[in-house]
Amino acid sequence: MSTENNTYRIGALLGSLNGAGAEKTILTLCTRFAELGHKVDLVTLTAHADYPLPDNLNQIVLSTSNKKKAQPELERITQEGNYDFFVTSKPEFYDAIQAKKKVCSVHITPTAWITDPKWKFLKRASKILRLRRRFRNKQLIALSQGIKDDLVNNLGCQADNITVIPNPYQIEEIRSLASQDGPLPDGDYIVYVASLNKRKRQQDLIRAFQMMNAQNLKLVLVGKGNDEQRLRSFCEQNGLQDKVQFWGWDANPYRLIANARLSLLASEAEGLPRVLVESLIIGTPVVSTDCPSGPKEVLTGDLQPYLVPVGDVAGLSQAMSRALNQYPELSSLDVSRYAVESVANQYLKLVFSGSTA
């Protein structure tokens, strides 16, 4: 399958280049492929972008984001592109992609929400069936073992069709960006870098922060999203408008993490949360909810006590206080398995082997 000069024609499909984790993962991966000399096309459904497009990537924007209309256009583009390898984070477009080898990367535990008791049985069964149809008979990349277990145990996917490969991280670049100058919050603060939406459960974190009654500490929420106004109103109703700062989108959140006393994750569902690994790469202590997959695979050993059940506001508050007072040494932590060089090589082995087994 190798092309001339041992380079490949590689493509990837994203919805857009908005500032979310799946987009960052695919963009980082594609940038590394291009650095290795492969010709890489990044196909997006829309032109919206928070992340800048690297000079070594070619972007193709589809004329429509409508699924039915975009599929034939994507099929034509990928047929003409003669791709050796194609990665998509959107399973609904998998069948339209024409490539010698293609994989669908799964960035979040598929059944994370439908195991909740509030779901009626018939509705839950219908949702499971839809998810089975979405992922079955596809070659899949799971970003964590927890995602693979969910795909196999709850959705009936074949284990041999799934390869576990973590998120890629540009470790030295992250550390360099973390040391750059730029605006910072005044005084001591703890930080949560995440989209402002209900899945990220910022309100739990605000309540936990309020329980700490930390006099000289601020909570800084970095990100944007449709839950912002509700969260602002909650802070005002609880007299926290001067203690909780809505920072907004920041192209370099790493310096904010580096200068924080603590980095946080309160989410109810993840795959392999980027912010946890990024914080550990930088050397900032982390407290996280133990959502269905991801955090428990990152915070292991001495870091395991800083995992808290989802929705346990009191436990989250206690873990935050404990982490501020004492936290394991992070300078010798081995994060090499997350390095983009290692992760990209694992993807390229799929091209060489012709299998994701």
ZAMARGU-4260 file (C-alpha; in steps of 0.2 Angstrom, whole numbers, plus 5000, padded with zeros to 4 digits):
<rodrens>
0) 5000/5000/5000 | 5015/5012/5001 | 5016/5026/4989 | 5031/5033/4980 | 5045/5037/4992
5) 5036/5028/5006 | 5024/5042/5008 | 5005/5040/5010 | 4990/5050/5004 | 4980/5053/5020
10) 4964/5061/5024 | 4953/5066/5039 | 4935/5071/5041 | 4930/5083/5055 | 4914/5094/5057
15) 4925/5110/5059 | 4940/5116/5067 | 4931/5122/5083 | 4939/5122/5099 | 4935/5105/5105
20) 4944/5089/5110 | 4940/5078/5095 | 4945/5092/5083 | 4962/5095/5093 | 4966/5077/5092
25) 4963/5075/5073 | 4972/5091/5070 | 4987/5086/5080 | 4988/5069/5072 | 4987/5076/5054
30) 5000/5089/5058 | 5012/5075/5063 | 5008/5065/5047 | 5012/5080/5037 | 5028/5083/5046
35) 5033/5065/5042 | 5031/5069/5023 | 5014/5062/5020 | 5002/5072/5009 | 4987/5076/5021
40) 4970/5083/5017 | 4959/5089/5031 | 4940/5088/5025 | 4928/5098/5036 | 4909/5101/5034
45) 4910/5119/5038 | 4924/5133/5037 | 4921/5138/5056 | 4938/5138/5065 | 4945/5141/5082
50) 4961/5132/5079 | 4972/5139/5065 | 4976/5128/5051 | 4994/5123/5050 | 5003/5127/5034
55) 5007/5109/5030 | 4989/5104/5029 | 4977/5106/5015 | 4959/5110/5020 | 4944/5105/5009
60) 4928/5112/5015 | 4912/5103/5009 | 4898/5114/5001 | 4886/5108/5014 | 4885/5101/5031
65) 4868/5092/5028 | 4872/5074/5030 | 4862/5067/5015 | 4869/5081/5003 | 4887/5080/5010
70) 4888/5061/5008 | 4889/5060/4989 | 4901/5075/4989 | 4912/5066/5001 | 4911/5050/4992
75) 4917/5059/4976 | 4931/5069/4984 | 4938/5053/4993 | 4936/5043/4977 | 4946/5056/4967
80) 4959/5058/4981 | 4965/5040/4980 | 4968/5040/4999 | 4979/5026/5007 | 4972/5030/5024
85) 4957/5040/5030 | 4952/5044/5048 | 4935/5051/5053 | 4928/5056/5070 | 4910/5055/5062
90) 4903/5037/5060 | 4888/5043/5050 | 4900/5047/5036 | 4911/5032/5037 | 4902/5022/5023
95) 4903/5037/5011 | 4922/5038/5013 | 4932/5029/4999 | 4950/5024/5004 | 4961/5009/5004
100) 4961/5009/5023 | 4949/5019/5034 | 4945/5020/5053 | 4933/5029/5063 | 4940/5036/5079
105) 4928/5036/5094 | 4931/5050/5106 | 4918/5048/5120 | 4910/5033/5128 | 4895/5030/5117
110) 4882/5024/5130 | 4888/5036/5144 | 4871/5044/5145 | 4859/5030/5142 | 4864/5020/5157
115) 4856/5033/5168 | 4840/5026/5177 | 4830/5041/5171 | 4830/5034/5154 | 4814/5024/5151
120) 4818/5006/5146 | 4810/5007/5128 | 4819/5023/5124 | 4836/5016/5131 | 4834/5000/5121
125) 4830/5011/5105 | 4845/5021/5108 | 4856/5006/5110 | 4850/4999/5094 | 4854/5015/5085
130) 4872/5015/5092 | 4875/4997/5087 | 4870/5001/5069 | 4881/5017/5070 | 4897/5007/5075
135) 4895/4989/5070 | 4905/4983/5055 | 4917/4997/5056 | 4936/4998/5059 | 4937/5008/5075
140) 4950/5018/5085 | 4945/5019/5104 | 4955/5033/5113 | 4954/5023/5129 | 4951/5005/5135
145) 4935/5011/5143 | 4928/5016/5126 | 4933/4999/5119 | 4925/4990/5133 | 4909/5000/5130
150) 4909/4996/5112 | 4911/4978/5115 | 4901/4974/5130 | 4886/4986/5127 | 4886/4988/5108
155) 4891/4971/5103 | 4906/4977/5092 | 4919/4965/5087 | 4935/4967/5098 | 4946/4963/5084
160) 4939/4978/5074 | 4944/4990/5088 | 4962/4997/5092 | 4965/5007/5108 | 4976/5022/5104
165) 4976/5037/5115 | 4975/5055/5111 | 4991/5063/5103 | 5000/5077/5112 | 5014/5088/5106
170) 5023/5087/5123 | 5037/5099/5121 | 5026/5112/5112 | 5013/5111/5126 | 5027/5114/5139
175) 5034/5129/5128 | 5017/5137/5127 | 5014/5135/5145 | 5029/5146/5149 | 5024/5160/5137
180) 5019/5177/5143 | 5001/5182/5142 | 4986/5188/5152 | 4982/5179/5168 | 4969/5180/5182
185) 4973/5191/5197 | 4979/5182/5212 | 4978/5163/5216 | 4966/5153/5206 | 4960/5135/5201
190) 4955/5132/5183 | 4943/5122/5172 | 4947/5122/5154 | 4931/5115/5145 | 4917/5120/5134
195) 4903/5127/5144 | 4889/5114/5142 | 4879/5103/5153 | 4890/5087/5150 | 4905/5096/5158
200) 4895/5100/5174 | 4903/5116/5178 | 4889/5119/5190 | 4894/5105/5201 | 4912/5112/5201
205) 4905/5129/5206 | 4895/5122/5220 | 4910/5112/5226 | 4921/5128/5226 | 4908/5137/5236
210) 4909/5123/5249 | 4927/5125/5251 | 4925/5143/5257 | 4942/5148/5250 | 4945/5166/5255
215) 4959/5171/5243 | 4956/5159/5228 | 4946/5161/5212 | 4938/5148/5201 | 4942/5152/5182
220) 4932/5144/5169 | 4940/5144/5152 | 4930/5140/5137 | 4913/5145/5129 | 4897/5137/5126
225) 4878/5138/5127 | 4877/5135/5145 | 4887/5151/5150 | 4872/5162/5154 | 4864/5149/5165
230) 4880/5147/5174 | 4883/5166/5176 | 4865/5167/5183 | 4869/5153/5196 | 4884/5162/5202
235) 4875/5178/5204 | 4861/5170/5213 | 4874/5162/5225 | 4884/5178/5227 | 4899/5171/5218
240) 4901/5183/5203 | 4917/5190/5211 | 4924/5173/5215 | 4920/5164/5198 | 4928/5171/5183
245) 4922/5167/5165 | 4938/5168/5155 | 4931/5164/5138 | 4940/5155/5124 | 4959/5156/5125
250) 4970/5150/5111 | 4984/5146/5123 | 4975/5138/5139 | 4992/5130/5144 | 4999/5146/5152
255) 4983/5147/5162 | 4985/5129/5168 | 5003/5131/5172 | 5000/5146/5183 | 4985/5138/5192
260) 4986/5130/5208 | 4975/5116/5202 | 4967/5110/5186 | 4950/5102/5186 | 4938/5091/5177
265) 4920/5089/5182 | 4913/5080/5167 | 4900/5066/5167 | 4906/5058/5151 | 4923/5058/5142
270) 4934/5047/5131 | 4952/5051/5136 | 4950/5070/5142 | 4964/5080/5135 | 4965/5093/5149
275) 4970/5079/5162 | 4985/5074/5151 | 4989/5092/5147 | 4989/5097/5165 | 5000/5082/5170
280) 5012/5086/5155 | 5013/5104/5162 | 5015/5098/5180 | 4999/5105/5187 | 4990/5095/5200
285) 4973/5088/5194 | 4956/5083/5202 | 4944/5074/5191 | 4927/5065/5191 | 4928/5047/5188
290) 4917/5047/5173 | 4914/5031/5163 | 4930/5031/5154 | 4946/5040/5153 | 4951/5048/5169
295) 4954/5032/5179 | 4966/5027/5165 | 4976/5044/5167 | 4975/5046/5186 | 4983/5030/5192
300) 4994/5025/5206 | 4996/5039/5219 | 4985/5050/5208 | 4970/5038/5210 | 4963/5046/5226
305) 4960/5062/5216 | 4946/5054/5207 | 4928/5058/5213 | 4911/5050/5208 | 4901/5060/5195
310) 4889/5071/5204 | 4898/5070/5221 | 4899/5088/5225 | 4905/5086/5243 | 4918/5073/5238
315) 4924/5085/5224 | 4926/5099/5236 | 4936/5088/5248 | 4947/5082/5235 | 4951/5099/5229
320) 4955/5105/5246 | 4966/5090/5249 | 4975/5093/5232 | 4978/5111/5237 | 4987/5105/5253
325) 4996/5090/5247 | 4999/5082/5230 | 5010/5068/5223 | 5026/5074/5214 | 5023/5075/5195
330) 5040/5080/5189 | 5045/5061/5186 | 5028/5056/5179 | 5030/5046/5162 | 5019/5054/5149
335) 5028/5047/5134 | 5014/5035/5129 | 5004/5051/5124 | 5018/5059/5113 | 5011/5063/5096
340) 5027/5054/5088 | 5022/5037/5097 | 5003/5039/5093 | 5005/5044/5075 | 5016/5028/5072
345) 5002/5017/5080 | 4990/5024/5067 | 5003/5022/5053 | 5005/5004/5058 | 4987/5001/5053
350) 4991/5006/5035 | 5006/4994/5035 | 4997/4980/5043 | 4981/4982/5033 | 4971/4978/5049
355) 4966/4987/5065 | 4966/4971/5075
</rodrens>
